[in-house]
């Protein structure tokens, strides 16, 4: 395949490029040139530009498929769709399960999507991120038609080169622990968690790209396959340390003003989950954590905990 990747040098796009190159595909990467170049940089055609203001670098060329990994604003997705229309056969857009209107219930691909009062906002934050992703999907479908589009809605994407400090907060935190050190953790060991390894997401995306398979697909681990307790144990094994888990109930966390996901990354009260679509293979948490932990440790010098995460000082038995 001749493939164009919009945003391919940081995280999800980086793994997609690696998966394409492993197949022997011809890859063009359109990016801003602000990230450290991956090892494969010499094996792809690079075109520099900022999609927010200048698509001139994409004014010529033809490709079998384009994969858009960095579309957050509908106007930007609309502009790239119009720029490439007629010169690319298929458009794959990386959306998010955050596009769904209600995260407290299981969502299949037909569930209602989030909405915004101001659909023209270009402020991307915790409130607007998901609905904006939904609007990006709609902008693309209007330009290209559903028969030429693939929409992938991944859950939390994790793995090597993850810049978000969400999933990686736990391997990093556990790797700093002393033997038997108490670490506050949310919920119960049996609480289910869902995410997808960026490498699995890349494999799934390439699978769909190679078939020009149109449609909408959720992409997370199957509901119930991974528990938070198993994830923590995998972190401990990867770090070679045995801390003491101090489990806190949702009620205790609420009393301590500890917010699920924001102050305790990855975990949400078990109120529903999104099933994996299309049977894409996923990695077990041990393999995932082992792959992430070395990268986490190399990054600890620039970390002060995960983004939005804080140390817990109350109730007094809990210490992060």
C-alpha positions as CSV (number, residue, x, y, z in Angstrom):
1,X,0.0,0.0,0.0
2,X,1.0,3.6,-0.5
3,X,0.0,5.2,2.9
4,X,-0.1,8.7,4.1
5,X,0.0,9.2,7.9
6,X,-1.1,12.5,9.4
7,X,0.9,12.8,12.6
8,X,3.3,9.8,12.6
9,X,6.3,10.6,14.8
10,X,5.0,10.6,18.4
11,X,2.8,7.8,19.8
12,X,-0.1,6.2,18.0
13,X,1.1,7.4,14.6
14,X,4.6,6.2,15.3
15,X,3.4,2.6,16.0
16,X,1.2,2.7,12.9
17,X,4.1,3.7,10.7
18,X,6.2,0.9,12.2
19,X,3.4,-1.6,11.5
20,X,3.2,-0.4,7.9
21,X,6.9,-0.5,7.3
22,X,7.0,-4.1,8.7
23,X,4.6,-5.1,5.9
24,X,6.7,-3.4,3.3
25,X,4.3,-0.6,2.6
26,X,5.3,2.8,1.2
27,X,4.8,5.4,3.8
28,X,4.6,9.2,3.7
29,X,4.4,11.0,7.1
30,X,3.0,14.5,7.4
31,X,4.0,16.1,10.7
32,X,5.2,19.4,12.2
33,X,8.8,18.2,12.8
34,X,8.7,19.0,16.5
35,X,9.3,15.5,17.9
36,X,12.5,13.6,18.1
37,X,12.6,11.5,14.9
38,X,12.0,7.8,15.3
39,X,14.6,5.3,14.1
40,X,12.6,4.7,10.9
41,X,12.7,8.3,9.8
42,X,15.1,7.5,6.9
43,X,12.7,4.9,5.5
44,X,9.7,7.2,5.0
45,X,8.9,10.2,2.9
46,X,8.5,13.2,5.3
47,X,6.4,16.2,4.6
48,X,6.5,19.0,7.1
49,X,3.6,21.2,7.9
50,X,1.1,22.3,10.5
51,X,-2.4,21.0,9.6
52,X,-4.0,23.9,11.6
53,X,-2.6,26.5,9.2
54,X,-0.9,25.0,6.2
55,X,-1.6,21.9,4.1
56,X,0.5,23.0,1.2
57,X,2.9,20.1,1.6
58,X,0.0,17.8,0.8
59,X,-1.1,19.6,-2.3
60,X,0.4,16.9,-4.5
61,X,0.7,13.1,-4.4
62,X,-1.6,10.1,-4.5
63,X,-2.0,7.4,-1.9
64,X,-4.2,4.3,-1.4
65,X,-5.1,5.3,2.2
66,X,-4.6,8.1,4.7
67,X,-4.7,7.5,8.4
68,X,-5.4,10.5,10.5
69,X,-4.0,10.2,14.1
70,X,-4.1,13.8,15.2
71,X,-7.5,15.3,14.2
72,X,-9.1,17.1,17.2
73,X,-11.0,20.0,15.6
74,X,-13.7,19.5,13.0
75,X,-12.4,22.3,10.8
76,X,-9.0,20.7,10.6
77,X,-10.3,17.3,9.7
78,X,-12.6,18.9,7.1
79,X,-9.7,20.8,5.6
80,X,-7.5,17.7,5.3
81,X,-10.4,15.7,3.9
82,X,-11.0,18.3,1.2
83,X,-7.3,18.6,0.4
84,X,-6.9,14.9,-0.2
85,X,-10.3,14.0,-1.8
86,X,-9.8,12.5,-5.2
87,X,-6.2,11.6,-4.6
88,X,-6.6,9.0,-1.8
89,X,-8.7,5.9,-1.9
90,X,-9.7,5.5,1.7
91,X,-9.6,7.6,4.9
92,X,-9.1,6.1,8.4
93,X,-9.7,8.4,11.3
94,X,-8.5,7.6,14.9
95,X,-11.4,8.9,17.0
96,X,-12.0,7.9,20.7
97,X,-14.6,6.1,22.9
98,X,-14.8,9.6,24.5
99,X,-17.0,10.5,21.5
100,X,-19.9,8.6,23.2
101,X,-22.5,10.7,25.0
102,X,-22.6,8.5,28.2
103,X,-19.5,6.8,29.6
104,X,-21.4,5.2,32.5
105,X,-23.0,2.5,30.4
106,X,-21.7,0.0,27.8
107,X,-21.4,1.6,24.4
108,X,-21.4,-0.3,21.1
109,X,-20.7,1.5,17.8
110,X,-24.3,2.6,17.4
111,X,-24.6,4.4,20.8
112,X,-25.4,8.1,20.9
113,X,-22.5,10.5,20.5
114,X,-21.7,13.5,22.6
115,X,-22.8,17.0,21.7
116,X,-21.7,20.6,22.3
117,X,-23.8,23.7,22.6
118,X,-21.1,25.5,20.7
119,X,-20.0,23.3,17.8
120,X,-17.6,25.9,16.6
121,X,-15.4,25.9,19.7
122,X,-11.7,25.1,19.2
123,X,-11.0,24.7,22.9
124,X,-10.0,21.1,23.5
125,X,-10.3,20.2,27.2
126,X,-11.9,17.5,29.3
127,X,-15.4,18.7,28.5
128,X,-15.1,19.2,24.8
129,X,-12.6,16.5,23.7
130,X,-15.1,13.7,23.2
131,X,-17.8,15.7,21.5
132,X,-15.2,17.3,19.3
133,X,-14.0,13.9,18.2
134,X,-17.7,13.0,17.3
135,X,-17.9,16.2,15.3
136,X,-14.6,15.4,13.5
137,X,-16.1,12.0,12.5
138,X,-19.2,13.7,11.2
139,X,-17.2,16.3,9.2
140,X,-15.2,13.5,7.6
141,X,-18.3,11.4,6.7
142,X,-19.9,14.4,5.1
143,X,-16.9,15.1,2.9
144,X,-16.1,11.5,1.9
145,X,-19.2,9.4,2.5
146,X,-19.3,6.4,4.9
147,X,-18.3,3.9,2.2
148,X,-14.8,5.5,2.0
149,X,-14.2,6.0,5.7
150,X,-13.1,3.9,8.7
151,X,-13.6,5.3,12.2
152,X,-11.7,3.6,15.0
153,X,-12.7,4.6,18.6
154,X,-10.0,3.4,20.9
155,X,-10.2,3.4,24.7
156,X,-7.2,4.5,26.7
157,X,-4.2,3.9,24.5
158,X,-1.1,2.8,26.3
159,X,2.4,1.5,25.5
160,X,5.9,2.6,24.7
161,X,6.3,6.3,23.9
162,X,3.0,7.2,25.7
163,X,3.3,11.0,26.4
164,X,0.1,11.3,28.5
165,X,1.3,9.9,31.9
166,X,-2.0,8.1,32.5
167,X,-1.4,4.4,32.3
168,X,2.3,5.0,32.7
169,X,1.7,6.6,36.0
170,X,1.2,3.2,37.7
171,X,4.3,1.4,36.4
172,X,6.3,4.6,37.3
173,X,4.8,4.8,40.8
174,X,5.3,1.2,41.6
175,X,8.9,1.3,40.3
176,X,9.7,4.0,42.9
177,X,8.2,1.9,45.8
178,X,10.3,0.3,48.6
179,X,9.6,-3.3,49.6
180,X,6.3,-3.5,51.5
181,X,5.7,0.2,51.1
182,X,1.9,1.0,51.3
183,X,0.5,2.4,48.1
184,X,-3.1,3.6,48.0
185,X,-5.0,2.0,45.2
186,X,-8.7,2.4,44.1
187,X,-11.6,0.0,44.3
188,X,-11.0,-3.8,44.6
189,X,-8.6,-6.2,42.9
190,X,-11.4,-7.6,40.8
191,X,-12.5,-4.2,39.3
192,X,-12.2,-4.5,35.5
193,X,-10.1,-2.1,33.5
194,X,-10.0,-1.6,29.7
195,X,-7.3,-0.1,27.5
196,X,-5.5,-0.9,24.3
197,X,-1.8,-1.2,23.5
198,X,-0.8,1.3,20.8
199,X,0.9,-1.6,19.0
200,X,-2.3,-3.6,18.9
201,X,-4.2,-0.5,17.8
202,X,-1.7,-0.1,15.0
203,X,-2.1,-3.7,13.9
204,X,-5.9,-3.4,14.0
205,X,-5.7,-0.1,12.0
206,X,-3.4,-1.6,9.3
207,X,-5.7,-4.7,9.1
208,X,-8.6,-2.4,8.3
209,X,-6.6,-0.2,6.0
210,X,-5.3,-3.1,3.9
211,X,-8.9,-4.1,3.2
212,X,-10.3,-0.6,2.9
213,X,-12.9,-1.8,5.4
214,X,-15.4,1.0,6.0
215,X,-17.3,1.3,9.2
216,X,-17.0,2.2,12.9
217,X,-15.0,0.1,15.3
218,X,-14.4,0.3,19.1
219,X,-10.9,-0.8,20.1
220,X,-10.3,-1.8,23.7
221,X,-9.5,-5.0,25.6
222,X,-12.5,-7.3,26.0
223,X,-14.6,-6.3,29.0
224,X,-13.6,-8.3,32.1
225,X,-10.3,-9.6,30.6
226,X,-8.1,-7.4,32.8
227,X,-8.6,-6.5,36.4
228,X,-7.0,-3.7,38.3
229,X,-5.4,-6.1,40.8
230,X,-3.8,-8.1,38.0
231,X,-2.5,-4.8,36.4
232,X,-0.9,-3.8,39.7
233,X,0.7,-7.2,40.1
234,X,2.1,-6.9,36.6
235,X,3.5,-3.5,37.5
236,X,5.2,-5.0,40.6
237,X,6.6,-7.9,38.7
238,X,8.0,-5.7,36.0
239,X,9.5,-3.4,38.6
240,X,10.9,-6.2,40.7
241,X,9.4,-4.8,43.9
242,X,6.6,-6.0,46.2
243,X,4.7,-3.1,47.8
244,X,1.6,-3.3,49.9
245,X,-1.6,-2.3,48.2
246,X,-4.0,-0.3,50.4
247,X,-7.4,-0.6,48.8
248,X,-9.9,2.2,49.1
249,X,-13.6,2.0,48.2
250,X,-15.3,4.5,45.9
251,X,-17.0,5.9,49.0
252,X,-13.7,6.4,50.8
253,X,-12.1,8.0,47.7
254,X,-15.1,10.4,47.3
255,X,-14.8,11.3,51.0
256,X,-11.1,12.1,50.5
257,X,-12.0,14.1,47.3
258,X,-10.0,11.7,45.2
259,X,-11.4,11.7,41.7
260,X,-11.5,8.5,39.6
261,X,-9.3,8.6,36.6
262,X,-8.0,12.1,37.3
263,X,-6.4,11.5,40.7
264,X,-6.2,7.7,40.3
265,X,-5.4,7.1,36.6
266,X,-6.9,4.2,34.5
267,X,-9.5,3.2,37.2
268,X,-13.2,4.0,37.0
269,X,-15.9,2.6,39.3
270,X,-17.2,-0.5,37.5
271,X,-20.4,1.0,36.0
272,X,-20.1,-0.4,32.5
273,X,-17.5,-1.0,29.8
274,X,-17.2,-0.8,26.1
275,X,-16.7,-4.2,24.3
276,X,-13.8,-4.8,21.9
277,X,-14.9,-4.7,18.2
278,X,-13.9,-6.8,15.2
279,X,-11.8,-9.3,17.2
280,X,-8.5,-7.5,17.1
281,X,-5.8,-9.4,19.1
282,X,-4.7,-7.7,22.3
283,X,-1.7,-8.1,24.5
284,X,-1.9,-9.3,28.1
285,X,-1.2,-6.8,30.8
286,X,2.1,-8.4,31.8
287,X,3.6,-8.1,28.3
288,X,2.2,-4.5,28.1
289,X,3.7,-3.4,31.4
290,X,7.0,-5.0,30.8
291,X,7.2,-3.1,27.5
292,X,6.2,0.2,29.1
293,X,8.2,0.0,32.4
294,X,11.7,0.6,31.0
295,X,10.5,3.6,29.1
296,X,8.7,4.8,32.2
297,X,11.8,4.5,34.3
298,X,13.9,6.4,31.7
299,X,11.2,9.2,31.9
300,X,11.0,9.5,35.7
301,X,13.5,12.3,35.8
302,X,11.0,14.6,34.1
303,X,7.9,13.4,35.8
304,X,6.3,14.6,39.0
305,X,3.4,12.1,38.9
306,X,0.9,11.8,36.2
307,X,-0.9,14.7,34.6
308,X,-3.6,15.8,37.0
309,X,-2.6,13.2,39.6
310,X,-1.9,14.2,43.1
311,X,-0.6,12.7,46.3
312,X,-3.3,11.6,48.6
313,X,-3.0,12.9,52.2
314,X,-6.5,12.0,53.6
315,X,-7.7,9.9,55.1
316,X,-4.5,9.6,57.0
317,X,-3.7,5.9,56.4
318,X,-3.5,6.5,52.6
319,X,-0.2,7.8,51.2
320,X,0.9,8.0,47.6
